[in-house]
Amino acid sequence: MTVLLSRPRPSVETARPAKRKIPAHWFYLAPALILLITFTYVPVGNMVWYSFHKWDGLSPAMDPVGWDNYVRVFTDERYWRVFLISLYYFVASFAQIAIALYFAVILSFSTRFRNLFKGILFFPYLLNGVAVGFVFLYLFQPGGTLDSVLRIVGLGDQARLWLGDPDVANISLAATSVWRFTGLSFVLFLGAIQSIPGEIYEAADLDGANRWHQFRYIIAPGIRRIISLSFILAISGSLAVFEIPFIMTGGANGTRTFVIQAYETAFQFRQIGLASAMAVVLLLLVLLITWIQRRLIPDDEVSLS
């Protein structure tokens, strides 16, 4: 019997490509990115899509209308004229920034009861907007708190229909917004001022600088970025005012803002496409104004040394 012995063949190892590992930081970023895309970018994309259609928000079919909704926003006086109401809040925002900056500078130095005043200034911002609206609604109503105070101090003849007179209604609403949002600007300014090293103030004291000189040459340059941010927030906030006028007047007596107009267009008149076009216009306007502001006031590095 012949036995055939076969030689063992040399094993050939096949080169397998190495598995690429996903960087660990993506696992930490994924939840935030998913939430951001789901609740920000996807709704914005849908809003842009709706703006090119005629849709009542209920029917499954949408009729494409091209740029007709945008043309209507810019040509119909009912829609673009309400932008003028934002000027009241825009002017009031400068008063808000000035008041917040003044108290932030004062309370950044050693002042009696400064912690108490910090809490008093910041407390209105913690309140719910609806609650603030109802509180000031009772304040401004005929025969309300404001009229009673005016009568006590002998100025009863100055009582007005604070929310019923179109000449003063927007001023009353803008003042309410200032009272509510001054606390936010105050905290931003105070935090920026307290981040300035104390050695700089000590050197300024040795050189004989007074408080005005310290504000002009130390504080103002040191918080330049926060001042720029406050202006951006003031512009965007004045264009997107909704809560206070909607609660206190419902947009009546010449107090209808652009956002209230868009809200009524969408949910009362069932014109979702037109309301979406208004929202897109508002978004683009805020981005444009922000870009212009950043070009005029560049965000440079600030050095106090």
Residue frames relative to the residue before (quaternion, step in Angstrom):
aa qw qx qy qz dx dy dz
M 1.0000 0.0000 0.0000 0.0000 0.00 0.00 0.00
T 0.2316 -0.7684 0.5835 0.1241 3.50 -0.92 0.93
V 0.1872 -0.7784 0.5934 0.0830 3.54 -0.80 1.05
L 0.2083 -0.7780 0.5825 0.1093 3.55 -0.71 1.06
L 0.1566 -0.7848 0.5968 0.0585 3.48 -0.69 1.13
S 0.2219 -0.7865 0.5648 0.1145 3.58 -0.69 1.08
R 0.4649 -0.6817 0.4959 0.2707 3.48 -0.95 0.91
P 0.4630 -0.6624 0.4972 0.3158 3.55 -0.93 0.71
R 0.3913 -0.7284 0.5136 0.2292 3.57 -0.84 0.94
P 0.5059 -0.6471 0.4628 0.3334 3.50 -0.95 0.76
S 0.4497 -0.6987 0.4911 0.2614 3.55 -0.91 0.94
V 0.2054 -0.7680 0.5981 0.1013 3.50 -0.97 0.94
E 0.2580 -0.7799 0.5551 0.1308 3.55 -0.54 1.16
T 0.2930 -0.7511 0.5691 0.1616 3.52 -0.80 1.06
A 0.4043 -0.7233 0.5113 0.2281 3.53 -0.86 1.00
R 0.1629 -0.7918 0.5847 0.0677 3.55 -0.62 1.14
P 0.4767 -0.6722 0.4728 0.3122 3.54 -0.88 0.83
A 0.4910 -0.6681 0.4785 0.2891 3.55 -0.98 0.86
K 0.4679 -0.6793 0.4945 0.2739 3.54 -0.99 0.88
R 0.3502 -0.7315 0.5478 0.2054 3.52 -0.91 0.97
K 0.2930 -0.7678 0.5480 0.1561 3.53 -0.74 1.06
I 0.4442 -0.6672 0.5309 0.2750 3.53 -1.06 0.81
P 0.5006 -0.6591 0.4599 0.3216 3.61 -0.78 0.95
A 0.5699 -0.6468 0.3952 0.3173 3.52 -0.98 0.90
H 0.6294 0.5722 -0.3618 0.3815 3.58 0.99 -0.71
W 0.5819 0.5837 -0.3873 0.4131 3.61 1.14 -0.44
F 0.6066 0.5476 -0.3624 0.4482 3.61 1.10 -0.55
Y 0.6666 0.4737 -0.3049 0.4881 3.59 1.11 -0.60
L 0.6939 0.4755 -0.2776 0.4641 3.57 1.07 -0.72
A 0.5462 0.6760 -0.3895 0.3049 3.58 1.10 -0.67
P 0.6747 0.4860 -0.3407 0.4387 3.70 0.71 -0.84
A 0.6757 0.4852 -0.3030 0.4650 3.57 0.92 -0.89
L 0.6552 0.5085 -0.3170 0.4601 3.59 0.97 -0.80
I 0.6347 0.5266 -0.3326 0.4574 3.58 0.99 -0.80
L 0.6725 0.4830 -0.2963 0.4761 3.59 0.91 -0.89
L 0.6542 0.5200 -0.3164 0.4489 3.59 0.96 -0.86
I 0.6883 0.4690 -0.2871 0.4732 3.57 0.88 -0.92
T 0.6855 0.5115 -0.2938 0.4268 3.58 0.92 -0.93
F 0.8155 0.2867 -0.1200 0.4882 3.55 0.83 -0.99
T 0.7197 0.3801 -0.2674 0.5158 3.62 1.21 0.09
Y 0.7940 0.3399 -0.1930 0.4655 3.57 0.42 -1.18
V 0.6379 0.5105 -0.3406 0.4653 3.60 0.99 -0.70
P 0.6678 0.4696 -0.3293 0.4744 3.69 0.83 -0.77
V 0.6330 0.5164 -0.3454 0.4619 3.60 1.00 -0.73
G 0.6425 0.5152 -0.3213 0.4675 3.58 0.99 -0.79
N 0.6473 0.5017 -0.3162 0.4790 3.60 0.99 -0.79
M 0.6308 0.5401 -0.3320 0.4475 3.57 1.02 -0.81
V 0.6518 0.4966 -0.3150 0.4789 3.58 0.95 -0.83
W 0.6435 0.5244 -0.3192 0.4572 3.59 1.01 -0.80
Y 0.6615 0.5061 -0.3047 0.4620 3.58 0.94 -0.89
S 0.6307 0.5832 -0.3429 0.3802 3.59 1.01 -0.77
F 0.6917 0.4377 -0.2795 0.5018 3.59 1.20 -0.33
H 0.6838 0.4390 -0.2784 0.5121 3.57 1.26 0.31
K 0.3540 -0.6625 0.6055 0.2630 3.51 -1.39 0.23
W 0.1703 0.7927 -0.5478 0.2061 3.54 -0.45 1.26
D 0.3379 -0.7574 0.5286 0.1812 3.54 -1.02 0.83
G 0.5666 -0.6314 0.3698 0.3790 3.60 1.27 0.04
L 0.7320 0.3987 -0.2250 0.5046 3.60 1.24 -0.20
S 0.6937 0.4712 -0.2870 0.4631 3.58 0.85 -0.92
P 0.5206 -0.6648 0.4328 0.3157 3.61 -1.00 0.72
A 0.6974 0.4523 -0.2726 0.4845 3.60 1.15 -0.44
M 0.1342 -0.7646 0.6271 0.0634 3.54 -1.12 0.81
D 0.2926 -0.7670 0.5502 0.1530 3.56 -0.88 0.96
P 0.3738 -0.7265 0.5240 0.2404 3.63 -0.66 1.03
V 0.0755 -0.8096 0.5820 0.0100 3.57 -0.93 0.96
G 0.4746 -0.6882 0.4414 0.3261 3.60 1.22 0.11
W 0.7948 -0.2831 0.2355 0.4824 3.55 -0.93 -0.98
D 0.3347 0.7860 -0.4788 0.2023 3.59 1.22 0.16
N 0.6431 0.5259 -0.3367 0.4433 3.60 0.95 -0.78
Y 0.6690 0.4875 -0.3056 0.4704 3.59 0.96 -0.80
V 0.6182 0.5315 -0.3426 0.4668 3.57 1.03 -0.73
R 0.6621 0.5075 -0.3075 0.4578 3.56 0.96 -0.81
V 0.6157 0.5504 -0.3515 0.4409 3.59 1.02 -0.74
F 0.7599 0.3933 -0.2116 0.4722 3.59 0.89 -0.89
T 0.7265 0.4262 -0.2531 0.4759 3.61 1.13 -0.36
D 0.6588 0.4818 -0.3148 0.4845 3.61 1.12 -0.56
E 0.4517 -0.7287 0.4501 0.2497 3.56 -0.61 1.17
R 0.5895 0.5973 -0.3711 0.3976 3.60 1.07 -0.60
Y 0.7382 0.4375 -0.2295 0.4593 3.58 1.05 -0.66
W 0.7528 0.3733 -0.2450 0.4836 3.60 0.85 -0.78
R 0.5811 0.6053 -0.3820 0.3874 3.60 1.14 -0.49
V 0.6164 0.5665 -0.3589 0.4127 3.60 1.07 -0.62
F 0.4967 0.6383 -0.4373 0.3931 3.60 1.23 -0.18
L 0.5937 0.5892 -0.3653 0.4085 3.59 1.12 -0.60
I 0.5838 0.5793 -0.3748 0.4280 3.59 1.12 -0.56
S 0.5981 0.5842 -0.3605 0.4136 3.58 1.11 -0.62
L 0.5471 0.6237 -0.4061 0.3829 3.61 1.15 -0.43
Y 0.5961 0.5570 -0.3710 0.4435 3.61 1.06 -0.64
Y 0.7094 0.4405 -0.2585 0.4858 3.57 0.87 -0.93
F 0.6052 0.5520 -0.3600 0.4465 3.59 1.11 -0.60
V 0.6642 0.4764 -0.2992 0.4924 3.59 0.94 -0.86
A 0.6527 0.5176 -0.3163 0.4539 3.58 0.97 -0.83
S 0.6094 0.5663 -0.3625 0.4201 3.60 1.07 -0.63
F 0.6122 0.5297 -0.3610 0.4629 3.60 1.10 -0.56
A 0.6260 0.5070 -0.3333 0.4899 3.58 1.05 -0.70
Q 0.6251 0.5393 -0.3305 0.4574 3.56 1.04 -0.77
I 0.6668 0.4895 -0.3019 0.4738 3.61 0.90 -0.89
A 0.6576 0.5136 -0.3165 0.4513 3.59 0.94 -0.86
I 0.6639 0.4957 -0.3083 0.4674 3.59 0.91 -0.88
A 0.6705 0.5009 -0.3000 0.4578 3.57 0.90 -0.93
L 0.6676 0.4954 -0.3085 0.4623 3.59 0.92 -0.85
Y 0.6256 0.5455 -0.3398 0.4421 3.60 0.99 -0.79
F 0.7222 0.4270 -0.2582 0.4789 3.58 0.76 -1.00
A 0.6077 0.5476 -0.3645 0.4449 3.60 1.07 -0.61
V 0.6586 0.4913 -0.3073 0.4801 3.59 0.99 -0.80
I 0.6617 0.5099 -0.3129 0.4519 3.59 0.88 -0.92
L 0.7602 0.3981 -0.2123 0.4675 3.59 0.80 -1.00
S 0.5378 0.5984 -0.4245 0.4153 3.60 1.22 0.04
F 0.6640 0.4339 -0.2953 0.5325 3.57 1.27 -0.32
S 0.6741 -0.4866 0.3626 0.4211 3.55 -1.30 0.13
T 0.1393 0.7797 -0.5856 0.1724 3.53 -0.41 1.30
R 0.5160 -0.6413 0.4655 0.3253 3.56 -1.01 0.77
F 0.8503 0.0884 -0.1170 0.5054 3.54 -1.08 0.92
R 0.2591 0.8040 -0.5103 0.1616 3.60 1.08 0.55
N 0.6169 0.5348 -0.3574 0.4535 3.61 1.07 -0.60
L 0.6175 0.5345 -0.3363 0.4689 3.57 1.09 -0.69
F 0.6832 0.4785 -0.2866 0.4714 3.57 0.91 -0.92
K 0.5946 0.5541 -0.3641 0.4548 3.59 1.09 -0.62
G 0.6735 0.4891 -0.2954 0.4690 3.56 0.93 -0.88
I 0.6432 0.5235 -0.3287 0.4518 3.59 0.99 -0.83
L 0.6869 0.4891 -0.2899 0.4527 3.59 0.93 -0.85
F 0.7296 0.4360 -0.2458 0.4660 3.58 0.98 -0.81
F 0.5280 0.6834 -0.3972 0.3105 3.59 1.15 -0.54
P 0.6464 0.5286 -0.3640 0.4127 3.71 0.79 -0.77
Y 0.6414 0.5334 -0.3435 0.4313 3.60 1.02 -0.67
L 0.6351 0.5396 -0.3316 0.4422 3.59 1.17 -0.48
L 0.5854 0.5969 -0.3673 0.4075 3.57 1.20 -0.41
N 0.5454 -0.6013 0.4784 0.3350 3.52 -1.20 0.58
G 0.5645 -0.6373 0.4089 0.3287 3.56 -0.99 0.85
V 0.6208 0.5371 -0.3424 0.4570 3.57 1.05 -0.69
A 0.6525 0.5081 -0.3149 0.4658 3.58 0.97 -0.84
V 0.6365 0.5191 -0.3270 0.4675 3.58 0.98 -0.82
G 0.6472 0.5318 -0.3213 0.4417 3.57 0.96 -0.84
F 0.6887 0.4687 -0.2884 0.4721 3.59 0.91 -0.86
V 0.6141 0.5447 -0.3555 0.4470 3.61 1.03 -0.71
F 0.7283 0.4096 -0.2437 0.4923 3.59 0.83 -0.95
L 0.5369 0.5934 -0.4131 0.4346 3.58 1.20 -0.29
Y 0.6764 0.4522 -0.2805 0.5093 3.57 1.02 -0.78
L 0.6084 0.5621 -0.3524 0.4355 3.58 1.12 -0.62
F 0.7808 0.3653 -0.1694 0.4777 3.57 0.90 -0.95
Q 0.4913 0.6720 -0.4516 0.3212 3.62 1.15 -0.16
P 0.6249 -0.5470 0.3814 0.4060 3.64 -1.11 0.54
G 0.8154 0.1507 -0.1573 0.5364 3.56 -0.80 1.06
G 0.4636 0.7025 -0.4276 0.3296 3.56 1.25 0.28
T 0.8190 -0.2727 0.1807 0.4714 3.52 -1.29 -0.39
L 0.6757 0.4994 -0.3098 0.4450 3.60 0.85 -0.90
D 0.6608 0.4904 -0.3116 0.4751 3.59 0.93 -0.82
S 0.6365 0.5240 -0.3358 0.4555 3.59 1.01 -0.71
V 0.6484 0.5057 -0.3185 0.4717 3.59 0.97 -0.81
L 0.6432 0.5186 -0.3289 0.4574 3.59 0.97 -0.79
R 0.6504 0.5023 -0.3230 0.4694 3.60 1.00 -0.74
I 0.6345 0.5393 -0.3378 0.4386 3.60 1.00 -0.76
V 0.7441 0.3859 -0.2195 0.4991 3.59 0.95 -0.86
G 0.6005 -0.6156 0.3468 0.3743 3.59 1.22 0.25
L 0.6000 0.5475 -0.3652 0.4548 3.60 1.20 0.41
G 0.1854 0.8321 -0.5040 0.1384 3.56 1.09 0.70
D 0.6286 0.5486 -0.3465 0.4287 3.58 1.14 -0.56
Q 0.6211 0.5465 -0.3390 0.4480 3.61 1.28 -0.21
A 0.4269 0.7067 -0.4673 0.3161 3.58 1.25 0.01
R 0.0815 -0.7958 0.6000 -0.0047 3.54 -0.98 0.92
L 0.5057 -0.5286 0.5387 0.4178 3.50 -1.37 -0.12
W 0.2298 -0.8502 0.4556 0.1294 3.53 0.30 1.32
L 0.7700 0.2777 -0.1685 0.5492 3.59 1.13 -0.57
G 0.6642 0.5118 -0.2975 0.4566 3.58 1.26 -0.15
D 0.6554 0.4781 -0.3059 0.4983 3.57 1.20 -0.45
P 0.4149 -0.7359 0.4666 0.2619 3.65 -0.52 1.05
D 0.6183 0.5676 -0.3495 0.4163 3.60 1.17 -0.49
V 0.7954 0.2595 -0.1400 0.5296 3.61 1.10 -0.57
A 0.4748 0.6990 -0.4431 0.2995 3.62 1.19 -0.25
N 0.6937 0.4667 -0.2902 0.4655 3.60 0.85 -0.89
I 0.6061 0.5360 -0.3577 0.4661 3.58 1.11 -0.58
S 0.6445 0.5144 -0.3187 0.4674 3.59 0.99 -0.80
L 0.6706 0.4872 -0.2987 0.4731 3.59 0.95 -0.84
A 0.6461 0.5095 -0.3248 0.4663 3.59 0.98 -0.78
A 0.6313 0.5203 -0.3329 0.4689 3.60 1.03 -0.73
T 0.6176 0.5345 -0.3403 0.4659 3.58 1.06 -0.69
S 0.6514 0.5082 -0.3109 0.4699 3.58 0.97 -0.82
V 0.6222 0.5302 -0.3417 0.4636 3.58 1.03 -0.75
W 0.6562 0.5145 -0.3183 0.4510 3.59 0.90 -0.89
R 0.7037 0.4800 -0.2801 0.4427 3.56 0.93 -0.83
F 0.8067 0.3440 -0.1560 0.4546 3.61 0.78 -0.98
T 0.4259 0.6932 -0.4828 0.3240 3.61 1.18 0.06
G 0.6109 0.5803 -0.3490 0.4102 3.59 1.05 -0.71
L 0.6375 0.5241 -0.3372 0.4530 3.59 1.00 -0.73
S 0.6735 0.4726 -0.2973 0.4844 3.59 0.87 -0.90
F 0.6183 0.5594 -0.3382 0.4364 3.57 1.05 -0.75
V 0.6759 0.4867 -0.2945 0.4685 3.59 0.89 -0.91
L 0.6340 0.5253 -0.3333 0.4594 3.59 0.99 -0.78
F 0.6849 0.4746 -0.2869 0.4725 3.58 0.87 -0.92
L 0.6622 0.5190 -0.3155 0.4388 3.58 0.90 -0.90
G 0.6576 0.5056 -0.3146 0.4616 3.58 0.94 -0.83
A 0.6600 0.4993 -0.3130 0.4660 3.57 1.00 -0.78
I 0.6538 0.5086 -0.3216 0.4587 3.59 0.96 -0.80
Q 0.6920 0.4791 -0.2874 0.4572 3.58 0.92 -0.83
S 0.6013 0.5535 -0.3663 0.4448 3.61 1.22 -0.23
I 0.5356 0.6013 -0.4156 0.4228 3.61 1.24 -0.17
P 0.5047 -0.6734 0.4343 0.3213 3.64 -0.73 0.95
G 0.5103 -0.6775 0.4469 0.2844 3.55 -0.99 0.88
E 0.5516 0.6242 -0.3951 0.3873 3.60 1.17 -0.48
I 0.6093 0.5576 -0.3576 0.4359 3.57 1.11 -0.64
Y 0.6470 0.4996 -0.3202 0.4787 3.59 1.01 -0.77
E 0.6388 0.5282 -0.3289 0.4525 3.60 0.99 -0.80
A 0.6528 0.4947 -0.3147 0.4797 3.57 1.00 -0.81
A 0.6431 0.5164 -0.3274 0.4610 3.58 1.02 -0.74
D 0.6300 0.5250 -0.3363 0.4630 3.60 1.04 -0.72
L 0.6484 0.5148 -0.3149 0.4641 3.58 1.02 -0.79
D 0.6904 0.4571 -0.2754 0.4884 3.58 1.11 -0.63
G 0.5538 -0.6517 0.3716 0.3613 3.58 1.27 0.05
A 0.3786 0.7297 -0.4924 0.2857 3.59 1.15 0.45
N 0.3225 -0.7327 0.5642 0.2018 3.56 -0.99 0.85
R 0.7489 -0.4024 0.2661 0.4543 3.56 -1.30 -0.02
W 0.6396 0.5251 -0.3388 0.4476 3.59 0.97 -0.74
H 0.6541 0.4997 -0.3115 0.4747 3.58 0.97 -0.83
Q 0.6357 0.5169 -0.3346 0.4656 3.59 1.01 -0.75
F 0.6572 0.4944 -0.3219 0.4691 3.58 0.97 -0.76
R 0.7048 0.4932 -0.2786 0.4271 3.57 0.85 -0.95
Y 0.8104 0.3074 -0.1362 0.4797 3.58 0.85 -0.96
I 0.7426 0.3577 -0.2215 0.5211 3.61 1.21 -0.30
I 0.7581 0.4037 -0.2316 0.4569 3.57 0.58 -1.16
A 0.6852 0.5024 -0.3047 0.4304 3.61 0.74 -1.01
P 0.6908 0.4328 -0.3098 0.4894 3.67 0.81 -0.77
G 0.6643 0.5390 -0.3107 0.4142 3.60 1.02 -0.74
I 0.7596 0.3148 -0.1875 0.5373 3.59 1.13 -0.58
R 0.2313 0.8130 -0.5085 0.1642 3.57 1.18 0.49
R 0.6527 0.5166 -0.3282 0.4466 3.59 0.93 -0.81
I 0.6669 0.4921 -0.3141 0.4629 3.59 0.95 -0.80
I 0.6104 0.5281 -0.3529 0.4732 3.59 1.06 -0.66
S 0.6431 0.5117 -0.3172 0.4732 3.58 0.98 -0.84
L 0.6452 0.5106 -0.3163 0.4722 3.59 0.98 -0.83
S 0.6425 0.5302 -0.3267 0.4464 3.60 0.98 -0.78
F 0.6433 0.5063 -0.3291 0.4707 3.58 1.02 -0.71
I 0.6295 0.5230 -0.3369 0.4654 3.59 1.01 -0.76
L 0.6663 0.4894 -0.2975 0.4775 3.58 0.95 -0.88
A 0.6335 0.5343 -0.3355 0.4480 3.58 1.05 -0.73
I 0.6675 0.4985 -0.3073 0.4599 3.58 0.93 -0.87
S 0.6978 0.4626 -0.2779 0.4710 3.56 0.80 -1.01
G 0.6600 0.5168 -0.3121 0.4471 3.58 1.00 -0.77
S 0.6597 0.5069 -0.3163 0.4559 3.59 0.99 -0.77
L 0.6694 0.4853 -0.3051 0.4726 3.59 1.10 -0.58
A 0.7683 0.3604 -0.1706 0.5007 3.58 1.12 -0.66
V 0.2546 0.7796 -0.5325 0.2094 3.61 1.09 0.63
F 0.0711 0.8109 -0.5761 0.0746 3.57 -0.86 0.95
E 0.7132 0.5301 -0.2938 0.3521 3.54 0.57 -1.21
I 0.7279 0.4634 -0.2639 0.4310 3.57 0.58 -1.17
P 0.7289 0.4049 -0.2866 0.4718 3.68 0.64 -0.90
F 0.6210 0.5472 -0.3599 0.4306 3.61 1.03 -0.63
I 0.6958 0.4643 -0.2741 0.4746 3.60 0.98 -0.83
M 0.7561 0.4345 -0.2232 0.4356 3.55 0.84 -1.01
T 0.8247 0.1418 -0.0661 0.5436 3.62 0.96 -0.73
G 0.3625 -0.7390 0.4941 0.2797 3.60 1.15 -0.40
G 0.6474 -0.5285 0.3136 0.4508 3.56 1.24 0.37
A 0.4866 0.6715 -0.4321 0.3544 3.60 1.25 0.12
N 0.8118 0.3008 -0.2169 0.4510 3.55 -1.40 0.20
G 0.7067 -0.4954 0.2654 0.4299 3.57 0.94 0.89
T 0.5498 0.6205 -0.3960 0.3948 3.61 1.15 0.49
R 0.4123 0.7228 -0.4709 0.2931 3.60 1.24 0.18
T 0.2237 -0.7768 0.5787 0.1080 3.57 -0.70 1.11
F 0.7021 -0.4642 0.3252 0.4311 3.56 -1.30 0.18
V 0.6612 0.5007 -0.3139 0.4622 3.59 0.98 -0.79
I 0.6261 0.5111 -0.3416 0.4796 3.61 1.00 -0.71
Q 0.6323 0.5231 -0.3311 0.4657 3.58 1.00 -0.79
A 0.6591 0.4923 -0.3111 0.4759 3.60 0.96 -0.82
Y 0.6296 0.5387 -0.3287 0.4532 3.59 1.02 -0.80
E 0.6842 0.4697 -0.2900 0.4767 3.58 0.87 -0.93
T 0.6197 0.5463 -0.3436 0.4467 3.59 1.02 -0.74
A 0.7147 0.4579 -0.2598 0.4605 3.57 0.96 -0.87
F 0.8370 0.2847 -0.1100 0.4543 3.59 0.66 -1.08
Q 0.6909 0.4122 -0.2942 0.5159 3.60 1.20 -0.20
F 0.7801 0.2950 -0.1543 0.5298 3.56 0.93 -0.91
R 0.3793 -0.7772 0.4440 0.2346 3.59 1.33 0.12
Q 0.4512 0.6439 -0.4820 0.3867 3.58 0.96 0.90
I 0.1109 -0.8499 0.5135 0.0422 3.55 0.44 1.26
G 0.6418 0.5397 -0.3305 0.4332 3.58 0.97 -0.80
L 0.6750 0.4810 -0.2909 0.4779 3.58 0.90 -0.90
A 0.6512 0.5061 -0.3165 0.4686 3.58 0.97 -0.82
S 0.6287 0.5221 -0.3333 0.4701 3.60 1.04 -0.71
A 0.6300 0.5200 -0.3325 0.4714 3.58 1.01 -0.75
M 0.6327 0.5186 -0.3315 0.4699 3.60 1.02 -0.74
A 0.6569 0.5062 -0.3113 0.4640 3.57 0.98 -0.81
V 0.6396 0.5140 -0.3263 0.4693 3.59 1.01 -0.76
V 0.6336 0.5236 -0.3261 0.4670 3.58 0.98 -0.82
L 0.6521 0.5098 -0.3117 0.4665 3.58 0.95 -0.86
L 0.6458 0.5192 -0.3167 0.4616 3.59 0.96 -0.85
L 0.6830 0.4798 -0.2891 0.4688 3.59 0.86 -0.93
L 0.6347 0.5325 -0.3308 0.4519 3.58 1.04 -0.73
V 0.6499 0.5026 -0.3138 0.4760 3.59 0.97 -0.83
L 0.6595 0.4995 -0.3117 0.4674 3.59 0.94 -0.84
L 0.6525 0.5162 -0.3192 0.4538 3.59 0.99 -0.79
I 0.6709 0.4851 -0.3009 0.4733 3.57 0.89 -0.91
T 0.6340 0.5244 -0.3298 0.4629 3.59 1.02 -0.76
W 0.6505 0.5115 -0.3133 0.4658 3.58 0.97 -0.85
I 0.6498 0.5058 -0.3194 0.4690 3.60 0.95 -0.84
Q 0.6546 0.5188 -0.3123 0.4527 3.56 0.97 -0.87
R 0.6723 0.4855 -0.3011 0.4709 3.58 0.99 -0.80
R 0.6293 0.5153 -0.3387 0.4730 3.59 1.14 -0.53
L 0.6866 0.4736 -0.2836 0.4731 3.56 1.00 -0.78
I 0.7697 0.1655 -0.0820 0.6111 3.57 1.09 -0.78
P 0.1486 -0.8229 0.5407 0.0920 3.62 0.17 1.20
D 0.4566 -0.6865 0.5090 0.2472 3.52 -1.16 0.76
D 0.0339 0.8302 -0.5514 0.0748 3.56 0.33 1.29
E 0.5838 -0.5452 0.4597 0.3881 3.49 -1.30 0.29
V 0.2254 -0.7744 0.5801 0.1143 3.54 -0.97 0.88
S 0.0486 -0.7969 0.6022 -0.0014 3.56 -0.80 1.02
L 0.2010 -0.8004 0.5590 0.0809 3.54 -0.83 1.03
S 0.5316 0.6430 -0.4049 0.3742 3.55 1.26 0.00
